[in-house]
């Protein structure tokens, strides 16, 4: 069985959705995050001193961390067969979303310790280009790679949920519609409903 260390509605929502979509036997252990967005959980700290979510423990005990690695593993292990070219395209999208959207825009936007000026700079200077690149891709191919939604689509889906919560007017209508459509997949919807419920309780 896989074990996913997660925190509700953080980026760990994306691997949670993929585990459910592919009917992978797993358990989710929700952890609280403290200063520096580090998990406050002794068990996770023993597994991985980086103390970040998502952390995925494989059935053989191997510990995976970082979004690109966790999502890449789930897609390779449980997603469709991909050619080497398609695999590189997936890695490119995962890396782009991780570096250009997640770390540069979303992380400061949801970090109370980030100065407001830095948040607004990322919103005005970086976000429009990233969203246009993503919108152009789904406009041409319906998903980032074409074909069924991939791990990269799950990553973008999560990011758009947060962006629409924080800056709804900044998200192009076509990306908002795409987010709703792709998020209607049963596993993705279950993951989102579960994590929203945890925040309400």
N, C-alpha and C positions, 0 to 999 in steps of 0.2 A: 504494500500500500504506500502511496505517496503521502507526504505530509507537507502542507503549504503553510508557512508562517505568513500571516497577512494582517493588515489593519484596514478597517472598513473604508471603502471608497478611495483608498490610495491606489497606486498603480498596481498593487497586487490583485485588484479586481480583474485585470485582463487574464492572468494565468488561472484564476479561479473560474472564470467563464469558460476557458478552454478545457479545463479538467471536467467540468460538467457537460460541455458539449460532446466530448469524446467518451463519456461514461467511464472515465478512469477512476478506479477505486482510490479514494483519498480521504483525508481528514483536513480540515482547516483549523489551525490554531491562531486565534486572533490575539494580537499583542498590542499593548499600549505604547505609543511613541512619546518620548520625552524630549528634552532639549537637543537641538541639532537633528531632529527627526530620527533619533536612534531609538530602537526598540528597548523598552524596559521589560526584559524577560530573561531570567537566568538560563533557562533551557536553550533559548536561541543564542545567547551570548556564548554558551559553551560550544555550540555547533559552529558558529561563525562570529568571530570577534568584531566584524564590521557592524553587526546588529542592525541590518537593514531588511526591509521587506521589499519585494518578495524574497523569501528563502524557501527553496524546494528541496526536501529530503527524498531521495529516490528509494525504492524498495530495497536496494542493496546497501543503503547507508550513505551513498555519495551525496554531498551537499552542494547544491547549485545556488549561486547568488547573482544579482544584477539582472535587470530586465532583459537585455539582449540575449543573455545566456539561457535564462529560464524559458523565455518565449521561443527561442530558437530550438531548444531541446523538445518542448512540447510539440512544435510543428513538425520537427524531424521524426519524432517517435510516433506521433498519433495523427498527424496531418496526411495529406495526399502525397504520393510520390512526386518528387520534384527533380528536374534536370539540374545539373551543376549551374547552369545559367540562372534558373529560377531560384536556386538556393542562394546564390550570390545576390540576386535582386531582393530577396527577403531580408538578408543580412543588411543590405544597404538601407532599406526602409526602416528596419528596427534601429539601426544606428542613427539615422537621420532624426527619427522621432525622439530617441533618447537624448541626443545632444542638442538639437535645435529647438525642440518644443518642450520636452519634459524638464530638462535641467536649466535651460536658459529662460523659460517663460513660466511654466507652471510651478516649479519649485520655489522661486522667489515670491510668486503671487500668493502662495498659500503658506508662507513662512512669516510669522508675525514679527520676526526680528529683522526682516529685510526692509531697508528704508523705502518709503513710499515712492521716492524719486526713481529708485532703481526698478521698482515694479512697473511704474508708468513708462519708463524708458523701454523696457522689454516689450511691453504691450504695443507701444507706438512704433518702435524701430524694428523689432524682430518678428512679432506675431503675424503681421499681414503677409509677409513673404511665405512663411511656413504654411499658412492656411491656403494660400493661392496654389502652392505646389501640390498640396494634398487634394484640393478641389479639382485641379486640372487632371490629376491621376484618376480620381473616381469618375470624373466626367467622361474620360476616354474609355475606361475599362470596367466601371461599376465597382471594382475593388482595387486595392493598391497594386496587386499583382495580376489582376484579371482572374476569372474563375471564382470558386467559392472563397468566402472570407478566410483570410490567413491570420496567423499570429500578429502580423503587422496591423491588420485591420482591427483586431481586438485592442491593440495598444492605442490606435487612433480613436477608437470608440470611447475608451476610458477618458482620454484627454479631452475629447469634445464634451463629455458629460461635465467635467470640471469647468471647462471654458464657458459653457452655456450657463453654468451656475454663477460664475464670476463676471463674465463680460458677454452676455447673450447677444447684444447688438453687434459685437465684433465677428461673430461666427456667420459666414455666408449661409444664406437660406438653403442652398443645395447641400452643404455639408451637414446642416442640422437635420434635413430630411434624410440624408444618407445614414446619419447616426441613429435615427429612429428606426429606419428600415432594417439595418444590419443588427441592431440591438433587439429585434423581435425574435431572434433565434432563441429557442427554448432554454438552452443552457445559459446563454448570456443574460436573458431576462431573469432566470432563477438566481443567478449570482448577484445581480443588481438589486433585486427585491430583498434578498437575504441581508445584504450589507446595509441597505437603507433602513431595514427593520432594526438592525443592531444599533444604528445611530439614533433612532427614535426611542429606543427602550431605555 
